[in-house]
Amino acid sequence: MVTSVSNRLVRRKVLKGLSGLSAGLVLPQAGLFKTASAADADTASKAFLPDVTTHPPRQWGPDAPPSYAPDPDVVVIDRSFRDLVSGNATIHRVWDKGVWIEGPAWSAEGRYLLFSDTVTSRQYRYLWETGDVTVFRPEAYHCNGTTFDYVGRQISCEHFLRRVVRWEHDGAVHVVADHFEGKPLNSPNDVIAHPDGSIWFTDPGYGDSIAEGHADAAGGEANPDGRIRWRIGEELIGAVGGMHKQPDHTFRVDPSGRIDVVLTQEQLPNPNGLCFSPDFSRLYVISTGRQSGPGGHDGDMSVHVFDLHKQELPLSNPRLLTNMRFEGVQMIPDGLKADIYGNLWCGVSGPLGLCGVFVFNPDGHLIGRIRLPHGVSNLTFGGPKRDWLFMCAGESLYRLQVNTQGAGPA
């Protein structure tokens, strides 16, 4: 069981070269291994940092040797996790040409996986039949979270234009939300669809930045002294207009287009990933770490759960599912998805060897882990049977076949 919250880590600044590479670092030498001194370790960490968690260092990519089975980086903590993973399935890196990739979503009709690079502002498509990755939208306005609704339409969060959009079957784009109470949104982050036609999304300020969208106009929380020249670098910045960060809420847009606050900033600061339970009786929302800018405020880096009643707001019975502390370290949760049994698969950042994916049962008990060489921003289930877990981790896309299926549309 993960215990109570303490340390504060900054989101996404996780550690390809994290400390911990000290006297216990293992270095390859002439086919053997030795324990390095602290000085050797410091030199080695600058010259060679293994991007793996297993020993000997694991190789990735198309030229990598065959992986061991069962995969040593699929870690069983509770016996119940064995039922969710296949003993002969191994983790594969299928693409590594991004900067920070996000928002994976599976198109059942198209048999492809969409994902975005929030930094380069492109959206990509992974083709199931061939495994090829192609550019889907060469300009995606720093798109982040994406999903498909129950009639197969793509819904995406665009950091740069600070809006949520839906792509109709005829190719037209419909703006789901870009303002609330006459004020612009911040940078919609993650989005999910409900069978009743409503769209739910989180709106923190992580995309109010030069790298993943655009900063606030002078005087905004992400640009209080106006030093950031927020108008340069994007040809559409004039059309966007001056914007200041607003309170970060979690929203619901009903089929008529009415937008309601589901959770205020006071109820859950810095909302990030969110998902429903398979029966739609629960809503899970992640509160992540400190936002950018000197005025940025803190979340608690935990996963929260609320009871959801059909056609009824507000949510009820708020409670903590897990505070994401593991082995004395405060992990950083980001995106999450539920499987058909109600287990939660959560992308996490943190120290090398701990980051990857944490899997919780519906009671919040940690039952398994998937270790990756980078923190996972978001994940989803895909493939024709929805039994492949796709994981966005830094610049790379990984996949693992599992013995369960994703709940709801991907």
Beta strands, then each sheet from edge to edge (+ up, - down):
strand 1: 26-29
strand 2: 32-35
strand 3: 74-76
strand 4: 92-95
strand 5: 101-107
strand 6: 112-117
strand 7: 122-127
strand 8: 133-137
strand 9: 143-148
strand 10: 154-158
strand 11: 163-167
strand 12: 173-177
strand 13: 179-180
strand 14: 183-184
strand 15: 191-193
strand 16: 199-202
strand 17: 250-253
strand 18: 259-263
strand 19: 271-276
strand 20: 282-287
strand 21: 302-309
strand 22: 312-322
strand 23: 325-326
strand 24: 329-330
strand 25: 332-338
strand 26: 344-349
strand 27: 356-360
strand 28: 366-371
strand 29: 376-382
strand 30: 388-393
strand 31: 396-401
sheet 1: 1+ 2-
sheet 2: 3+ 28- 27+ 26- 25+
sheet 3: 4+ 31- 30+ 29-
sheet 4: 5+ 6- 7+ 8-
sheet 5: 9+ 10- 11+ 12-
sheet 6: 13+ 14-
sheet 7: 15+ 16- 17+ 18-
sheet 8: 19+ 20- 21+ 22-
sheet 9: 23+ 24-
end
